[in-house]
Amino acid sequence: MESYLKESIHDLIHLRTNVFSVVIVLTGGLCSLLFMNSLPLYVFIFAAFGAYLDILFIGNILELTNKIEIYRKEFKK
């Protein structure tokens, strides 16, 4: 059981790191929309979609962090 919890914690940490990298790239893309010389409607649509995904992934990071803490508490028992 200990090896299963240890491996689960390890996998969740890697998943959280990957999702965090996606958030960084997505946020950089949102910031680059400010420099586009395009119609404001397109910029608004892309910014709204990007902000939605950004919030979704940040929520996923918070959920993964909670799971990691729960597994760590189980591991310490």
mmCIF file as gemmi writes it, N, C-alpha and C atoms, coordinates in Angstrom:
data_model
loop_
_atom_site.group_PDB
_atom_site.id
_atom_site.type_symbol
_atom_site.label_atom_id
_atom_site.label_alt_id
_atom_site.label_comp_id
_atom_site.label_asym_id
_atom_site.label_entity_id
_atom_site.label_seq_id
_atom_site.pdbx_PDB_ins_code
_atom_site.Cartn_x
_atom_site.Cartn_y
_atom_site.Cartn_z
_atom_site.occupancy
_atom_site.B_iso_or_equiv
_atom_site.pdbx_formal_charge
_atom_site.auth_seq_id
_atom_site.auth_asym_id
_atom_site.pdbx_PDB_model_num
ATOM 1 N N . MET Axp A 1 ? 0.826 -1.198 0 1 0 ? 1 A 1
ATOM 2 C CA . MET Axp A 1 ? 0 0 0 1 0 ? 1 A 1
ATOM 3 C C . MET Axp A 1 ? 0.862 1.252 0 1 0 ? 1 A 1
ATOM 4 N N . GLU Axp A 2 ? 1.995 1.196 0.699 1 0 ? 2 A 1
ATOM 5 C CA . GLU Axp A 2 ? 2.864 2.369 0.744 1 0 ? 2 A 1
ATOM 6 C C . GLU Axp A 2 ? 3.434 2.696 -0.625 1 0 ? 2 A 1
ATOM 7 N N . SER Axp A 3 ? 3.82 1.664 -1.369 1 0 ? 3 A 1
ATOM 8 C CA . SER Axp A 3 ? 4.399 1.927 -2.685 1 0 ? 3 A 1
ATOM 9 C C . SER Axp A 3 ? 3.341 2.519 -3.633 1 0 ? 3 A 1
ATOM 10 N N . TYR Axp A 4 ? 2.087 2.065 -3.473 1 0 ? 4 A 1
ATOM 11 C CA . TYR Axp A 4 ? 1.008 2.613 -4.3 1 0 ? 4 A 1
ATOM 12 C C . TYR Axp A 4 ? 0.795 4.093 -3.991 1 0 ? 4 A 1
ATOM 13 N N . LEU Axp A 5 ? 0.756 4.453 -2.709 1 0 ? 5 A 1
ATOM 14 C CA . LEU Axp A 5 ? 0.569 5.863 -2.34 1 0 ? 5 A 1
ATOM 15 C C . LEU Axp A 5 ? 1.757 6.707 -2.789 1 0 ? 5 A 1
ATOM 16 N N . LYS Axp A 6 ? 2.954 6.168 -2.622 1 0 ? 6 A 1
ATOM 17 C CA . LYS Axp A 6 ? 4.145 6.902 -3.019 1 0 ? 6 A 1
ATOM 18 C C . LYS Axp A 6 ? 4.151 7.149 -4.53 1 0 ? 6 A 1
ATOM 19 N N . GLU Axp A 7 ? 3.792 6.13 -5.288 1 0 ? 7 A 1
ATOM 20 C CA . GLU Axp A 7 ? 3.744 6.27 -6.746 1 0 ? 7 A 1
ATOM 21 C C . GLU Axp A 7 ? 2.618 7.215 -7.169 1 0 ? 7 A 1
ATOM 22 N N . SER Axp A 8 ? 1.488 7.177 -6.477 1 0 ? 8 A 1
ATOM 23 C CA . SER Axp A 8 ? 0.375 8.087 -6.788 1 0 ? 8 A 1
ATOM 24 C C . SER Axp A 8 ? 0.761 9.532 -6.527 1 0 ? 8 A 1
ATOM 25 N N . ILE Axp A 9 ? 1.429 9.773 -5.418 1 0 ? 9 A 1
ATOM 26 C CA . ILE Axp A 9 ? 1.897 11.128 -5.107 1 0 ? 9 A 1
ATOM 27 C C . ILE Axp A 9 ? 2.868 11.605 -6.173 1 0 ? 9 A 1
ATOM 28 N N . HIS Axp A 10 ? 3.776 10.737 -6.56 1 0 ? 10 A 1
ATOM 29 C CA . HIS Axp A 10 ? 4.767 11.083 -7.581 1 0 ? 10 A 1
ATOM 30 C C . HIS Axp A 10 ? 4.086 11.425 -8.903 1 0 ? 10 A 1
ATOM 31 N N . ASP Axp A 11 ? 3.109 10.618 -9.318 1 0 ? 11 A 1
ATOM 32 C CA . ASP Axp A 11 ? 2.39 10.876 -10.567 1 0 ? 11 A 1
ATOM 33 C C . ASP Axp A 11 ? 1.588 12.176 -10.506 1 0 ? 11 A 1
ATOM 34 N N . LEU Axp A 12 ? 0.952 12.434 -9.367 1 0 ? 12 A 1
ATOM 35 C CA . LEU Axp A 12 ? 0.175 13.669 -9.229 1 0 ? 12 A 1
ATOM 36 C C . LEU Axp A 12 ? 1.063 14.902 -9.266 1 0 ? 12 A 1
ATOM 37 N N . ILE Axp A 13 ? 2.246 14.805 -8.686 1 0 ? 13 A 1
ATOM 38 C CA . ILE Axp A 13 ? 3.176 15.943 -8.713 1 0 ? 13 A 1
ATOM 39 C C . ILE Axp A 13 ? 3.607 16.223 -10.15 1 0 ? 13 A 1
ATOM 40 N N . HIS Axp A 14 ? 3.887 15.168 -10.913 1 0 ? 14 A 1
ATOM 41 C CA . HIS Axp A 14 ? 4.263 15.361 -12.316 1 0 ? 14 A 1
ATOM 42 C C . HIS Axp A 14 ? 3.107 15.933 -13.133 1 0 ? 14 A 1
ATOM 43 N N . LEU Axp A 15 ? 1.91 15.458 -12.884 1 0 ? 15 A 1
ATOM 44 C CA . LEU Axp A 15 ? 0.742 15.982 -13.593 1 0 ? 15 A 1
ATOM 45 C C . LEU Axp A 15 ? 0.524 17.457 -13.267 1 0 ? 15 A 1
ATOM 46 N N . ARG Axp A 16 ? 0.687 17.821 -11.994 1 0 ? 16 A 1
ATOM 47 C CA . ARG Axp A 16 ? 0.525 19.224 -11.6 1 0 ? 16 A 1
ATOM 48 C C . ARG Axp A 16 ? 1.578 20.097 -12.273 1 0 ? 16 A 1
ATOM 49 N N . THR Axp A 17 ? 2.798 19.598 -12.39 1 0 ? 17 A 1
ATOM 50 C CA . THR Axp A 17 ? 3.86 20.349 -13.049 1 0 ? 17 A 1
ATOM 51 C C . THR Axp A 17 ? 3.538 20.565 -14.523 1 0 ? 17 A 1
ATOM 52 N N . ASN Axp A 18 ? 3.023 19.529 -15.18 1 0 ? 18 A 1
ATOM 53 C CA . ASN Axp A 18 ? 2.663 19.666 -16.594 1 0 ? 18 A 1
ATOM 54 C C . ASN Axp A 18 ? 1.515 20.648 -16.793 1 0 ? 18 A 1
ATOM 55 N N . VAL Axp A 19 ? 0.517 20.59 -15.932 1 0 ? 19 A 1
ATOM 56 C CA . VAL Axp A 19 ? -0.617 21.512 -16.054 1 0 ? 19 A 1
ATOM 57 C C . VAL Axp A 19 ? -0.161 22.94 -15.77 1 0 ? 19 A 1
ATOM 58 N N . PHE Axp A 20 ? 0.759 23.107 -14.839 1 0 ? 20 A 1
ATOM 59 C CA . PHE Axp A 20 ? 1.291 24.438 -14.545 1 0 ? 20 A 1
ATOM 60 C C . PHE Axp A 20 ? 2.024 25 -15.764 1 0 ? 20 A 1
ATOM 61 N N . SER Axp A 21 ? 2.754 24.146 -16.479 1 0 ? 21 A 1
ATOM 62 C CA . SER Axp A 21 ? 3.43 24.589 -17.701 1 0 ? 21 A 1
ATOM 63 C C . SER Axp A 21 ? 2.418 25.033 -18.754 1 0 ? 21 A 1
ATOM 64 N N . VAL Axp A 22 ? 1.311 24.327 -18.858 1 0 ? 22 A 1
ATOM 65 C CA . VAL Axp A 22 ? 0.259 24.712 -19.804 1 0 ? 22 A 1
ATOM 66 C C . VAL Axp A 22 ? -0.316 26.076 -19.428 1 0 ? 22 A 1
ATOM 67 N N . VAL Axp A 23 ? -0.508 26.312 -18.135 1 0 ? 23 A 1
ATOM 68 C CA . VAL Axp A 23 ? -1.033 27.605 -17.679 1 0 ? 23 A 1
ATOM 69 C C . VAL Axp A 23 ? -0.061 28.723 -18.032 1 0 ? 23 A 1
ATOM 70 N N . ILE Axp A 24 ? 1.224 28.484 -17.891 1 0 ? 24 A 1
ATOM 71 C CA . ILE Axp A 24 ? 2.216 29.513 -18.222 1 0 ? 24 A 1
ATOM 72 C C . ILE Axp A 24 ? 2.168 29.849 -19.71 1 0 ? 24 A 1
ATOM 73 N N . VAL Axp A 25 ? 2.122 28.826 -20.548 1 0 ? 25 A 1
ATOM 74 C CA . VAL Axp A 25 ? 2.073 29.062 -22.001 1 0 ? 25 A 1
ATOM 75 C C . VAL Axp A 25 ? 0.771 29.76 -22.396 1 0 ? 25 A 1
ATOM 76 N N . LEU Axp A 26 ? -0.329 29.329 -21.816 1 0 ? 26 A 1
ATOM 77 C CA . LEU Axp A 26 ? -1.626 29.92 -22.137 1 0 ? 26 A 1
ATOM 78 C C . LEU Axp A 26 ? -1.694 31.375 -21.698 1 0 ? 26 A 1
ATOM 79 N N . THR Axp A 27 ? -1.17 31.681 -20.537 1 0 ? 27 A 1
ATOM 80 C CA . THR Axp A 27 ? -1.158 33.062 -20.055 1 0 ? 27 A 1
ATOM 81 C C . THR Axp A 27 ? -0.262 33.935 -20.931 1 0 ? 27 A 1
ATOM 82 N N . GLY Axp A 28 ? 0.865 33.367 -21.367 1 0 ? 28 A 1
ATOM 83 C CA . GLY Axp A 28 ? 1.729 34.104 -22.296 1 0 ? 28 A 1
ATOM 84 C C . GLY Axp A 28 ? 1.022 34.397 -23.607 1 0 ? 28 A 1
ATOM 85 N N . GLY Axp A 29 ? 0.24 33.439 -24.074 1 0 ? 29 A 1
ATOM 86 C CA . GLY Axp A 29 ? -0.539 33.659 -25.292 1 0 ? 29 A 1
ATOM 87 C C . GLY Axp A 29 ? -1.595 34.732 -25.105 1 0 ? 29 A 1
ATOM 88 N N . LEU Axp A 30 ? -2.211 34.746 -23.927 1 0 ? 30 A 1
ATOM 89 C CA . LEU Axp A 30 ? -3.204 35.792 -23.652 1 0 ? 30 A 1
ATOM 90 C C . LEU Axp A 30 ? -2.561 37.176 -23.627 1 0 ? 30 A 1
ATOM 91 N N . CYS Axp A 31 ? -1.372 37.253 -23.048 1 0 ? 31 A 1
ATOM 92 C CA . CYS Axp A 31 ? -0.678 38.548 -23.015 1 0 ? 31 A 1
ATOM 93 C C . CYS Axp A 31 ? -0.25 38.983 -24.412 1 0 ? 31 A 1
ATOM 94 N N . SER Axp A 32 ? 0.085 38.012 -25.256 1 0 ? 32 A 1
ATOM 95 C CA . SER Axp A 32 ? 0.5 38.382 -26.614 1 0 ? 32 A 1
ATOM 96 C C . SER Axp A 32 ? -0.669 38.883 -27.45 1 0 ? 32 A 1
ATOM 97 N N . LEU Axp A 33 ? -1.896 38.574 -27.039 1 0 ? 33 A 1
ATOM 98 C CA . LEU Axp A 33 ? -3.057 39.103 -27.768 1 0 ? 33 A 1
ATOM 99 C C . LEU Axp A 33 ? -3.118 40.623 -27.713 1 0 ? 33 A 1
ATOM 100 N N . LEU Axp A 34 ? -2.504 41.209 -26.698 1 0 ? 34 A 1
ATOM 101 C CA . LEU Axp A 34 ? -2.509 42.671 -26.586 1 0 ? 34 A 1
ATOM 102 C C . LEU Axp A 34 ? -1.732 43.337 -27.715 1 0 ? 34 A 1
ATOM 103 N N . PHE Axp A 35 ? -0.813 42.583 -28.332 1 0 ? 35 A 1
ATOM 104 C CA . PHE Axp A 35 ? 0.043 43.153 -29.368 1 0 ? 35 A 1
ATOM 105 C C . PHE Axp A 35 ? -0.433 42.823 -30.784 1 0 ? 35 A 1
ATOM 106 N N . MET Axp A 36 ? -1.602 42.201 -30.901 1 0 ? 36 A 1
ATOM 107 C CA . MET Axp A 36 ? -2.125 41.857 -32.221 1 0 ? 36 A 1
ATOM 108 C C . MET Axp A 36 ? -2.75 43.081 -32.886 1 0 ? 36 A 1
ATOM 109 N N . ASN Axp A 37 ? -2.486 43.194 -34.158 1 0 ? 37 A 1
ATOM 110 C CA . ASN Axp A 37 ? -3.124 44.256 -34.946 1 0 ? 37 A 1
ATOM 111 C C . ASN Axp A 37 ? -4.281 43.641 -35.716 1 0 ? 37 A 1
ATOM 112 N N . SER Axp A 38 ? -5.267 43.203 -35.003 1 0 ? 38 A 1
ATOM 113 C CA . SER Axp A 38 ? -6.401 42.526 -35.592 1 0 ? 38 A 1
ATOM 114 C C . SER Axp A 38 ? -7.673 43.218 -35.14 1 0 ? 38 A 1
ATOM 115 N N . LEU Axp A 39 ? -8.783 42.724 -35.635 1 0 ? 39 A 1
ATOM 116 C CA . LEU Axp A 39 ? -10.061 43.28 -35.21 1 0 ? 39 A 1
ATOM 117 C C . LEU Axp A 39 ? -10.28 43.026 -33.718 1 0 ? 39 A 1
ATOM 118 N N . PRO Axp A 40 ? -10.778 44.008 -33.006 1 0 ? 40 A 1
ATOM 119 C CA . PRO Axp A 40 ? -10.998 43.824 -31.564 1 0 ? 40 A 1
ATOM 120 C C . PRO Axp A 40 ? -11.945 42.672 -31.239 1 0 ? 40 A 1
ATOM 121 N N . LEU Axp A 41 ? -12.859 42.363 -32.155 1 0 ? 41 A 1
ATOM 122 C CA . LEU Axp A 41 ? -13.784 41.26 -31.918 1 0 ? 41 A 1
ATOM 123 C C . LEU Axp A 41 ? -13.039 39.931 -31.845 1 0 ? 41 A 1
ATOM 124 N N . TYR Axp A 42 ? -12.086 39.71 -32.76 1 0 ? 42 A 1
ATOM 125 C CA . TYR Axp A 42 ? -11.297 38.481 -32.729 1 0 ? 42 A 1
ATOM 126 C C . TYR Axp A 42 ? -10.454 38.392 -31.46 1 0 ? 42 A 1
ATOM 127 N N . VAL Axp A 43 ? -9.871 39.502 -31.109 1 0 ? 43 A 1
ATOM 128 C CA . VAL Axp A 43 ? -9.05 39.521 -29.894 1 0 ? 43 A 1
ATOM 129 C C . VAL Axp A 43 ? -9.912 39.206 -28.679 1 0 ? 43 A 1
ATOM 130 N N . PHE Axp A 44 ? -11.098 39.776 -28.619 1 0 ? 44 A 1
ATOM 131 C CA . PHE Axp A 44 ? -11.99 39.523 -27.49 1 0 ? 44 A 1
ATOM 132 C C . PHE Axp A 44 ? -12.41 38.055 -27.432 1 0 ? 44 A 1
ATOM 133 N N . ILE Axp A 45 ? -12.733 37.468 -28.575 1 0 ? 45 A 1
ATOM 134 C CA . ILE Axp A 45 ? -13.154 36.062 -28.6 1 0 ? 45 A 1
ATOM 135 C C . ILE Axp A 45 ? -12.019 35.155 -28.15 1 0 ? 45 A 1
ATOM 136 N N . PHE Axp A 46 ? -10.825 35.38 -28.693 1 0 ? 46 A 1
ATOM 137 C CA . PHE Axp A 46 ? -9.688 34.55 -28.296 1 0 ? 46 A 1
ATOM 138 C C . PHE Axp A 46 ? -9.315 34.772 -26.837 1 0 ? 46 A 1
ATOM 139 N N . ALA Axp A 47 ? -9.393 36.006 -26.366 1 0 ? 47 A 1
ATOM 140 C CA . ALA Axp A 47 ? -9.06 36.298 -24.972 1 0 ? 47 A 1
ATOM 141 C C . ALA Axp A 47 ? -10.074 35.656 -24.025 1 0 ? 47 A 1
ATOM 142 N N . ALA Axp A 48 ? -11.337 35.679 -24.394 1 0 ? 48 A 1
ATOM 143 C CA . ALA Axp A 48 ? -12.362 35.065 -23.545 1 0 ? 48 A 1
ATOM 144 C C . ALA Axp A 48 ? -12.174 33.555 -23.474 1 0 ? 48 A 1
ATOM 145 N N . PHE Axp A 49 ? -11.917 32.933 -24.609 1 0 ? 49 A 1
ATOM 146 C CA . PHE Axp A 49 ? -11.69 31.489 -24.635 1 0 ? 49 A 1
ATOM 147 C C . PHE Axp A 49 ? -10.419 31.118 -23.866 1 0 ? 49 A 1
ATOM 148 N N . GLY Axp A 50 ? -9.365 31.904 -24.05 1 0 ? 50 A 1
ATOM 149 C CA . GLY Axp A 50 ? -8.111 31.65 -23.331 1 0 ? 50 A 1
ATOM 150 C C . GLY Axp A 50 ? -8.257 31.857 -21.835 1 0 ? 50 A 1
ATOM 151 N N . ALA Axp A 51 ? -8.999 32.873 -21.439 1 0 ? 51 A 1
ATOM 152 C CA . ALA Axp A 51 ? -9.211 33.115 -20.007 1 0 ? 51 A 1
ATOM 153 C C . ALA Axp A 51 ? -10.028 31.985 -19.39 1 0 ? 51 A 1
ATOM 154 N N . TYR Axp A 52 ? -11.019 31.484 -20.13 1 0 ? 52 A 1
ATOM 155 C CA . TYR Axp A 52 ? -11.805 30.346 -19.642 1 0 ? 52 A 1
ATOM 156 C C . TYR Axp A 52 ? -10.905 29.125 -19.42 1 0 ? 52 A 1
ATOM 157 N N . LEU Axp A 53 ? -10.058 28.826 -20.396 1 0 ? 53 A 1
ATOM 158 C CA . LEU Axp A 53 ? -9.154 27.684 -20.252 1 0 ? 53 A 1
ATOM 159 C C . LEU Axp A 53 ? -8.153 27.896 -19.125 1 0 ? 53 A 1
ATOM 160 N N . ASP Axp A 54 ? -7.683 29.13 -18.986 1 0 ? 54 A 1
ATOM 161 C CA . ASP Axp A 54 ? -6.741 29.453 -17.911 1 0 ? 54 A 1
ATOM 162 C C . ASP Axp A 54 ? -7.378 29.2 -16.543 1 0 ? 54 A 1
ATOM 163 N N . ILE Axp A 55 ? -8.598 29.654 -16.366 1 0 ? 55 A 1
ATOM 164 C CA . ILE Axp A 55 ? -9.299 29.447 -15.095 1 0 ? 55 A 1
ATOM 165 C C . ILE Axp A 55 ? -9.562 27.962 -14.867 1 0 ? 55 A 1
ATOM 166 N N . LEU Axp A 56 ? -9.904 27.25 -15.926 1 0 ? 56 A 1
ATOM 167 C CA . LEU Axp A 56 ? -10.145 25.812 -15.828 1 0 ? 56 A 1
ATOM 168 C C . LEU Axp A 56 ? -8.89 25.07 -15.382 1 0 ? 56 A 1
ATOM 169 N N . PHE Axp A 57 ? -7.755 25.403 -15.98 1 0 ? 57 A 1
ATOM 170 C CA . PHE Axp A 57 ? -6.508 24.732 -15.621 1 0 ? 57 A 1
ATOM 171 C C . PHE Axp A 57 ? -6.018 25.132 -14.236 1 0 ? 57 A 1
ATOM 172 N N . ILE Axp A 58 ? -6.231 26.372 -13.828 1 0 ? 58 A 1
ATOM 173 C CA . ILE Axp A 58 ? -5.847 26.776 -12.474 1 0 ? 58 A 1
ATOM 174 C C . ILE Axp A 58 ? -6.679 26.029 -11.447 1 0 ? 58 A 1
ATOM 175 N N . GLY Axp A 59 ? -7.966 25.839 -11.733 1 0 ? 59 A 1
ATOM 176 C CA . GLY Axp A 59 ? -8.805 25.022 -10.858 1 0 ? 59 A 1
ATOM 177 C C . GLY Axp A 59 ? -8.317 23.59 -10.795 1 0 ? 59 A 1
ATOM 178 N N . ASN Axp A 60 ? -7.843 23.077 -11.922 1 0 ? 60 A 1
ATOM 179 C CA . ASN Axp A 60 ? -7.291 21.728 -11.957 1 0 ? 60 A 1
ATOM 180 C C . ASN Axp A 60 ? -6.03 21.631 -11.102 1 0 ? 60 A 1
ATOM 181 N N . ILE Axp A 61 ? -5.192 22.659 -11.135 1 0 ? 61 A 1
ATOM 182 C CA . ILE Axp A 61 ? -3.986 22.67 -10.3 1 0 ? 61 A 1
ATOM 183 C C . ILE Axp A 61 ? -4.363 22.652 -8.825 1 0 ? 61 A 1
ATOM 184 N N . LEU Axp A 62 ? -5.36 23.437 -8.446 1 0 ? 62 A 1
ATOM 185 C CA . LEU Axp A 62 ? -5.784 23.465 -7.048 1 0 ? 62 A 1
ATOM 186 C C . LEU Axp A 62 ? -6.35 22.111 -6.614 1 0 ? 62 A 1
ATOM 187 N N . GLU Axp A 63 ? -7.096 21.476 -7.491 1 0 ? 63 A 1
ATOM 188 C CA . GLU Axp A 63 ? -7.645 20.15 -7.188 1 0 ? 63 A 1
ATOM 189 C C . GLU Axp A 63 ? -6.533 19.113 -7.037 1 0 ? 63 A 1
ATOM 190 N N . LEU Axp A 64 ? -5.536 19.177 -7.909 1 0 ? 64 A 1
ATOM 191 C CA . LEU Axp A 64 ? -4.412 18.252 -7.811 1 0 ? 64 A 1
ATOM 192 C C . LEU Axp A 64 ? -3.621 18.476 -6.523 1 0 ? 64 A 1
ATOM 193 N N . THR Axp A 65 ? -3.468 19.73 -6.133 1 0 ? 65 A 1
ATOM 194 C CA . THR Axp A 65 ? -2.757 20.037 -4.893 1 0 ? 65 A 1
ATOM 195 C C . THR Axp A 65 ? -3.501 19.468 -3.695 1 0 ? 65 A 1
ATOM 196 N N . ASN Axp A 66 ? -4.809 19.562 -3.7 1 0 ? 66 A 1
ATOM 197 C CA . ASN Axp A 66 ? -5.595 18.977 -2.606 1 0 ? 66 A 1
ATOM 198 C C . ASN Axp A 66 ? -5.457 17.459 -2.569 1 0 ? 66 A 1
ATOM 199 N N . LYS Axp A 67 ? -5.474 16.819 -3.731 1 0 ? 67 A 1
ATOM 200 C CA . LYS Axp A 67 ? -5.303 15.368 -3.782 1 0 ? 67 A 1
ATOM 201 C C . LYS Axp A 67 ? -3.928 14.954 -3.263 1 0 ? 67 A 1
ATOM 202 N N . ILE Axp A 68 ? -2.913 15.716 -3.621 1 0 ? 68 A 1
ATOM 203 C CA . ILE Axp A 68 ? -1.561 15.412 -3.153 1 0 ? 68 A 1
ATOM 204 C C . ILE Axp A 68 ? -1.502 15.5 -1.634 1 0 ? 68 A 1
ATOM 205 N N . GLU Axp A 69 ? -2.113 16.532 -1.068 1 0 ? 69 A 1
ATOM 206 C CA . GLU Axp A 69 ? -2.101 16.68 0.389 1 0 ? 69 A 1
ATOM 207 C C . GLU Axp A 69 ? -2.856 15.542 1.068 1 0 ? 69 A 1
ATOM 208 N N . ILE Axp A 70 ? -3.966 15.107 0.485 1 0 ? 70 A 1
ATOM 209 C CA . ILE Axp A 70 ? -4.728 13.996 1.065 1 0 ? 70 A 1
ATOM 210 C C . ILE Axp A 70 ? -3.891 12.72 1.028 1 0 ? 70 A 1
ATOM 211 N N . TYR Axp A 71 ? -3.233 12.46 -0.1 1 0 ? 71 A 1
ATOM 212 C CA . TYR Axp A 71 ? -2.411 11.256 -0.205 1 0 ? 71 A 1
ATOM 213 C C . TYR Axp A 71 ? -1.211 11.32 0.734 1 0 ? 71 A 1
ATOM 214 N N . ARG Axp A 72 ? -0.649 12.507 0.903 1 0 ? 72 A 1
ATOM 215 C CA . ARG Axp A 72 ? 0.494 12.635 1.833 1 0 ? 72 A 1
ATOM 216 C C . ARG Axp A 72 ? 0.066 12.36 3.268 1 0 ? 72 A 1
ATOM 217 N N . LYS Axp A 73 ? -1.128 12.816 3.643 1 0 ? 73 A 1
ATOM 218 C CA . LYS Axp A 73 ? -1.624 12.532 4.987 1 0 ? 73 A 1
ATOM 219 C C . LYS Axp A 73 ? -1.855 11.042 5.168 1 0 ? 73 A 1
ATOM 220 N N . GLU Axp A 74 ? -2.366 10.369 4.134 1 0 ? 74 A 1
ATOM 221 C CA . GLU Axp A 74 ? -2.562 8.916 4.188 1 0 ? 74 A 1
ATOM 222 C C . GLU Axp A 74 ? -1.226 8.196 4.292 1 0 ? 74 A 1
ATOM 223 N N . PHE Axp A 75 ? -0.238 8.713 3.581 1 0 ? 75 A 1
ATOM 224 C CA . PHE Axp A 75 ? 1.084 8.09 3.563 1 0 ? 75 A 1
ATOM 225 C C . PHE Axp A 75 ? 1.763 8.189 4.924 1 0 ? 75 A 1
ATOM 226 N N . LYS Axp A 76 ? 1.536 9.302 5.637 1 0 ? 76 A 1
ATOM 227 C CA . LYS Axp A 76 ? 2.162 9.498 6.943 1 0 ? 76 A 1
ATOM 228 C C . LYS Axp A 76 ? 1.548 8.649 8.036 1 0 ? 76 A 1
ATOM 229 N N . LYS Axp A 77 ? 0.335 8.147 7.832 1 0 ? 77 A 1
ATOM 230 C CA . LYS Axp A 77 ? -0.327 7.344 8.865 1 0 ? 77 A 1
ATOM 231 C C . LYS Axp A 77 ? 0.349 6.032 9.083 1 0 ? 77 A 1
